[in-house]
Amino acid sequence: MFGYGKMANYAIASLSYLAANFDKEGFKANSETIAKARALSKPLVGKLMSQMSTAGLVNGTPGPGGGFFLAKKPSEISLLEIVRLFEKVEDGLTCPFGPGWCGNGDPCPLHYELEEKNEEMIAWLTNTKLDVFTKHSVKPDRSDYPDIPANPVLS
């Protein structure tokens, strides 16, 4: 694993909205609100929130006035916790020579560098907590980013 995929990225984006609003008394956001704030589709956010609720990262209340909120303080949720829900972090690097090369005889020329980068990424994901988003605006002004579509993810 080097980096993380789209689903983990969208999950972090969704939780970043909840983290940015964590200090607001009684704050909850439904899937539609989160989706609009992060330019994601409502069904996708709903699916992600369901998975993160099962994992204990968010809680939710149903009905009018309901919504999702972080189950723990943003400073207690690492990006690694989120990424692990969607990626097999422990699988490590992917050998550029294909499966079955590294670990069976001499490693490929990139083996040790990729292993080091993977360890750096895991350390960064472990040490980076959601509270990093409490210092940023909840929703960027789209006029600051004219080349980015308003809703790039429609599923």
Backbone bond lengths (Angstrom), bond angles and torsions (degrees), N, CA, C in turn:
res aa  C-N    CA-C-N  psi(-1)  N-CA   C-N-CA  omega(-1)  CA-C   N-CA-C  phi
1 M - - - 1.446 - - 1.515 109.11 -
2 F 1.269 116.96 123.98 1.458 121.05 172.53 1.509 105.38 -132.99
3 G 1.310 115.94 114.01 1.452 119.14 -172.24 1.520 108.75 82.38
4 Y 1.307 115.66 -157.49 1.453 119.89 177.62 1.521 108.84 -154.29
5 G 1.321 115.62 160.95 1.453 121.59 -173.40 1.523 114.37 -84.69
6 K 1.321 113.66 -177.04 1.465 121.35 -175.43 1.519 113.49 -61.01
7 M 1.323 117.26 -44.27 1.469 118.70 -176.72 1.527 110.86 -63.19
8 A 1.320 117.10 -42.29 1.464 120.34 177.13 1.525 109.79 -64.00
9 N 1.321 116.87 -40.71 1.461 121.24 178.26 1.525 111.02 -60.95
10 Y 1.331 117.32 -45.18 1.461 121.39 -179.80 1.528 111.03 -67.27
11 A 1.329 116.72 -34.26 1.461 120.44 177.44 1.530 110.35 -65.88
12 I 1.327 116.43 -43.96 1.464 120.28 176.96 1.524 109.91 -62.25
13 A 1.329 116.62 -42.88 1.470 120.30 178.60 1.525 110.73 -59.10
14 S 1.323 116.57 -43.70 1.465 120.79 -179.87 1.522 111.60 -64.15
15 L 1.326 116.20 -45.73 1.462 119.25 -179.35 1.525 112.00 -71.60
16 S 1.328 116.84 -24.81 1.469 119.00 177.41 1.526 110.24 -62.42
17 Y 1.332 116.71 -34.03 1.469 120.60 177.92 1.525 110.73 -65.99
18 L 1.325 115.76 -43.97 1.470 119.15 178.68 1.533 110.90 -66.55
19 A 1.320 117.15 -37.71 1.467 120.95 178.66 1.522 111.06 -65.52
20 A 1.329 116.48 -41.32 1.463 120.93 -178.93 1.525 111.87 -63.05
21 N 1.324 116.26 -24.31 1.469 121.27 -178.73 1.526 113.08 -108.24
22 F 1.308 117.78 8.37 1.461 122.56 -172.14 1.524 113.28 -56.97
23 D 1.320 117.26 -37.71 1.468 120.38 -175.67 1.525 114.09 -79.30
24 K 1.322 117.87 -5.70 1.471 120.43 177.80 1.522 109.05 -78.25
25 E 1.293 115.75 124.36 1.466 122.30 -178.06 1.526 111.62 -52.90
26 G 1.334 116.46 124.26 1.455 121.93 175.44 1.518 115.28 67.11
27 F 1.328 117.86 18.62 1.465 120.33 -176.63 1.526 111.80 -66.76
28 K 1.327 114.61 132.31 1.463 123.77 172.50 1.517 106.52 -141.90
29 A 1.310 116.67 149.27 1.465 120.41 177.09 1.519 109.03 -135.85
30 N 1.321 116.21 134.69 1.458 119.23 177.18 1.525 109.68 -84.16
31 S 1.313 116.62 172.53 1.466 122.22 -177.00 1.523 111.84 -58.33
32 E 1.324 116.78 -38.44 1.459 120.18 -178.87 1.531 111.69 -65.43
33 T 1.314 117.00 -43.07 1.463 121.40 179.52 1.521 110.90 -62.85
34 I 1.332 116.06 -46.00 1.464 120.77 179.43 1.527 109.72 -63.83
35 A 1.322 116.35 -44.06 1.466 120.95 -178.83 1.527 111.00 -59.54
36 K 1.324 116.89 -45.70 1.466 120.31 179.48 1.525 111.48 -64.48
37 A 1.323 116.81 -41.87 1.461 120.90 -177.98 1.527 112.39 -65.82
38 R 1.310 116.92 -30.36 1.463 120.73 -175.61 1.534 113.50 -113.55
39 A 1.330 116.44 12.59 1.469 122.36 177.41 1.527 112.22 54.08
40 L 1.335 115.26 47.70 1.460 122.36 176.81 1.517 108.58 -121.05
41 S 1.314 116.65 168.27 1.459 118.82 177.68 1.529 110.34 -82.38
42 K 1.310 115.95 145.89 1.462 121.48 -179.53 1.534 111.68 -60.65
43 P 1.357 119.83 -45.20 1.470 118.77 178.77 1.535 112.75 -61.19
44 L 1.328 116.70 -37.45 1.456 120.28 178.70 1.523 110.23 -64.15
45 V 1.320 117.32 -47.27 1.462 121.02 179.46 1.525 110.02 -61.70
46 G 1.323 117.54 -41.40 1.460 120.67 177.58 1.521 112.03 -58.43
47 K 1.323 115.69 -44.26 1.469 120.84 179.11 1.529 110.77 -64.29
48 L 1.331 116.44 -44.98 1.463 120.53 179.65 1.525 111.18 -62.48
49 M 1.330 116.43 -43.50 1.463 120.37 -178.81 1.526 110.98 -64.10
50 S 1.307 116.30 -36.85 1.460 120.39 177.36 1.529 110.37 -61.74
51 Q 1.328 116.88 -45.53 1.460 121.16 179.03 1.526 111.14 -64.61
52 M 1.322 116.45 -40.74 1.462 119.73 -178.26 1.524 111.74 -74.08
53 S 1.318 116.67 -26.84 1.462 120.78 174.43 1.528 109.81 -68.13
54 T 1.314 116.06 -45.32 1.465 121.04 177.78 1.525 110.72 -59.64
55 A 1.330 116.75 -35.23 1.471 121.72 -179.94 1.524 112.77 -80.70
56 G 1.327 117.88 -5.42 1.461 121.29 177.90 1.514 115.24 83.36
57 L 1.338 117.41 16.60 1.465 120.01 178.44 1.521 112.27 -87.61
58 V 1.330 116.80 -30.15 1.457 121.04 178.05 1.518 109.37 -131.14
59 N 1.311 114.81 157.95 1.458 122.76 170.47 1.517 106.42 -120.23
60 G 1.295 115.48 161.13 1.449 118.70 178.88 1.508 111.59 -145.21
61 T 1.331 114.00 156.15 1.456 120.53 174.27 1.521 107.30 -125.22
62 P 1.329 117.56 133.69 1.461 120.93 -177.65 1.531 112.48 -81.91
63 G 1.302 114.31 169.24 1.459 120.87 171.75 1.512 114.80 85.03
64 P 1.343 114.70 -179.81 1.466 120.02 178.66 1.524 110.67 -59.26
65 G 1.298 116.56 133.17 1.458 120.98 -177.65 1.516 113.14 81.25
66 G 1.319 116.34 -1.07 1.459 120.46 179.04 1.510 111.07 -83.30
67 G 1.291 115.44 -175.32 1.448 120.69 178.68 1.508 111.00 156.13
68 F 1.324 114.77 -172.05 1.451 121.73 -177.58 1.528 110.57 -103.46
69 F 1.324 115.08 151.96 1.459 122.34 174.56 1.519 107.66 -150.22
70 L 1.324 116.38 156.38 1.460 120.32 -179.47 1.520 110.59 -64.68
71 A 1.321 116.03 138.91 1.464 121.45 179.64 1.523 111.72 -80.16
72 K 1.329 116.25 -18.65 1.459 121.90 179.06 1.523 108.27 -135.72
73 K 1.314 116.24 168.69 1.457 120.68 175.13 1.525 109.10 -62.22
74 P 1.332 118.22 146.53 1.467 120.38 177.60 1.535 112.82 -55.54
75 S 1.308 117.38 -31.75 1.468 121.29 -179.99 1.531 112.54 -71.46
76 E 1.330 116.63 -8.89 1.470 121.22 -179.12 1.527 112.57 -105.52
77 I 1.330 117.82 2.19 1.472 121.26 -179.23 1.525 108.71 -117.67
78 S 1.321 115.98 114.33 1.466 120.13 178.95 1.529 109.86 -87.30
79 L 1.311 114.67 155.85 1.460 118.78 175.45 1.528 110.34 -62.30
80 L 1.332 117.31 -30.44 1.461 120.19 178.69 1.529 111.40 -61.69
81 E 1.334 117.56 -39.42 1.472 120.27 177.92 1.524 110.88 -57.94
82 I 1.309 115.61 -39.78 1.464 121.04 -178.83 1.525 110.11 -72.50
83 V 1.319 116.22 -49.26 1.463 120.86 -177.35 1.524 111.11 -59.99
84 R 1.336 116.67 -39.54 1.475 120.42 -178.83 1.529 112.99 -59.71
85 L 1.312 117.51 -23.42 1.463 119.54 178.75 1.530 111.62 -69.52
86 F 1.331 116.45 -21.75 1.458 120.84 -172.69 1.524 114.16 -122.46
87 E 1.305 117.42 -11.23 1.462 122.09 -176.86 1.525 109.99 -132.24
88 K 1.323 116.02 151.37 1.459 121.67 173.55 1.526 107.52 -91.47
89 V 1.309 115.15 83.41 1.458 122.19 -174.84 1.523 111.44 -60.97
90 E 1.308 117.33 -37.55 1.456 121.05 -176.70 1.525 113.27 -71.09
91 D 1.320 118.60 -13.83 1.461 120.64 179.77 1.519 112.11 -63.94
92 G 1.305 116.96 -22.80 1.449 120.49 175.96 1.510 113.33 73.32
93 L 1.327 114.11 -152.66 1.449 120.50 -173.03 1.528 113.28 -74.92
94 T 1.297 114.98 159.28 1.456 121.56 173.41 1.514 107.46 -108.12
95 C 1.292 116.70 118.99 1.463 121.44 -178.16 1.527 109.61 -65.93
96 P 1.346 117.12 129.72 1.465 119.43 179.21 1.530 112.73 -67.69
97 F 1.326 117.44 -13.05 1.469 120.46 177.68 1.532 111.72 -87.49
98 G 1.336 115.62 -4.32 1.460 120.00 178.80 1.517 111.86 103.64
99 P 1.327 115.67 170.00 1.468 119.62 -177.83 1.529 111.28 -64.22
100 G 1.325 114.95 145.82 1.454 119.93 175.08 1.518 114.86 86.90
101 W 1.330 118.01 -1.30 1.466 119.23 -179.90 1.530 109.92 -83.84
102 C 1.327 116.43 -67.46 1.464 120.58 179.99 1.522 108.97 -67.49
103 G 1.313 115.64 137.24 1.464 120.12 -177.44 1.515 111.93 95.77
104 N 1.332 117.29 -9.07 1.463 122.50 177.33 1.529 107.70 -126.96
105 G 1.292 116.48 80.60 1.463 120.00 -176.64 1.513 110.12 96.06
106 D 1.333 115.86 -152.34 1.458 120.89 -178.57 1.521 110.66 -65.34
107 P 1.344 116.93 138.23 1.470 118.80 176.90 1.525 110.69 -72.40
108 C 1.324 115.89 160.72 1.462 121.10 178.19 1.531 109.15 -66.84
109 P 1.329 118.47 165.19 1.456 121.00 -177.37 1.533 114.51 -61.94
110 L 1.323 118.43 -22.40 1.460 121.68 -178.12 1.531 113.58 -99.69
111 H 1.309 116.90 -2.45 1.466 121.72 -171.14 1.530 113.25 -50.37
112 Y 1.309 117.64 -54.60 1.467 120.15 -173.60 1.524 111.97 -70.06
113 E 1.324 117.18 -35.81 1.466 119.90 177.09 1.529 111.04 -66.75
114 L 1.329 116.49 -43.63 1.467 119.66 178.68 1.527 111.28 -64.85
115 E 1.309 116.34 -38.88 1.458 120.75 177.82 1.535 110.56 -62.21
116 E 1.335 116.21 -43.03 1.463 121.03 178.59 1.530 111.37 -64.14
117 K 1.337 117.69 -43.87 1.468 121.52 179.59 1.529 110.39 -64.44
118 N 1.318 116.61 -38.59 1.461 120.58 178.28 1.528 110.51 -62.83
119 E 1.331 116.41 -43.49 1.464 120.32 178.34 1.525 110.91 -63.82
120 E 1.332 117.11 -38.51 1.465 121.03 177.46 1.531 110.55 -63.44
121 M 1.332 116.38 -42.08 1.459 120.52 -179.40 1.521 110.70 -65.47
122 I 1.315 117.73 -42.86 1.462 120.77 179.07 1.533 110.12 -63.93
123 A 1.326 116.97 -40.30 1.468 119.90 177.78 1.525 110.61 -63.91
124 W 1.329 117.13 -41.91 1.465 120.69 179.06 1.526 110.84 -64.10
125 L 1.329 117.51 -44.74 1.464 121.11 178.86 1.531 111.00 -63.78
126 T 1.307 116.68 -35.38 1.467 121.57 179.15 1.525 111.32 -68.97
127 N 1.316 115.94 -42.76 1.471 120.94 -174.80 1.523 114.18 -84.62
128 T 1.318 117.98 -15.50 1.462 120.91 179.79 1.526 108.39 -91.78
129 K 1.317 115.05 120.31 1.464 121.54 -178.30 1.524 109.73 -106.80
130 L 1.316 115.79 162.55 1.467 120.58 -179.66 1.521 113.32 -62.72
131 D 1.327 117.68 -17.68 1.463 117.92 -179.41 1.527 112.50 -65.32
132 V 1.325 117.52 -13.14 1.464 119.52 174.77 1.533 110.39 -59.95
133 F 1.326 116.57 -26.92 1.459 120.87 -179.08 1.521 113.41 -84.27
134 T 1.310 117.71 -8.66 1.466 119.48 179.14 1.522 111.37 -75.36
135 K 1.307 116.45 -11.62 1.455 121.43 -178.47 1.527 112.50 -98.95
136 H 1.327 117.17 2.71 1.461 121.41 -176.73 1.523 110.79 -118.57
137 S 1.314 115.00 158.61 1.465 119.31 179.83 1.521 110.52 -62.97
138 V 1.311 115.05 151.98 1.459 121.51 -178.03 1.524 111.31 -68.12
139 K 1.288 117.09 -42.26 1.458 120.51 -178.08 1.526 108.68 -140.50
140 P 1.333 116.96 123.87 1.465 118.38 179.55 1.522 111.00 -68.88
141 D 1.300 114.94 153.18 1.455 120.70 174.83 1.521 107.32 -75.48
142 R 1.318 117.05 113.10 1.468 121.82 -176.24 1.527 112.39 -58.79
143 S 1.323 117.98 -24.40 1.465 119.43 179.61 1.531 110.88 -67.90
144 D 1.350 116.38 -18.79 1.456 120.09 175.83 1.527 111.73 -75.37
145 Y 1.342 116.70 -15.85 1.460 122.15 -176.78 1.526 110.00 -130.56
146 P 1.328 118.21 68.34 1.464 120.61 -174.05 1.530 114.32 -64.90
147 D 1.335 117.91 -22.42 1.458 120.59 -177.70 1.528 113.39 -86.06
148 I 1.325 117.06 -7.39 1.455 120.74 179.91 1.519 108.68 -95.79
149 P 1.350 117.43 125.00 1.474 118.72 179.54 1.517 110.92 -62.63
150 A 1.317 116.00 150.27 1.472 122.13 -178.06 1.522 111.73 -62.57
151 N 1.318 118.09 -32.93 1.460 120.98 -178.84 1.530 109.40 -142.31
152 P 1.353 117.22 78.29 1.451 120.34 -174.58 1.516 115.37 -70.72
153 V 1.344 118.23 -18.94 1.454 120.80 -177.24 1.518 109.29 -115.64
154 L 1.286 116.34 102.44 1.470 120.69 177.46 1.502 108.81 -120.42
155 S 1.344 116.45 101.55 1.461 118.65 178.29 1.491 109.95 -120.96
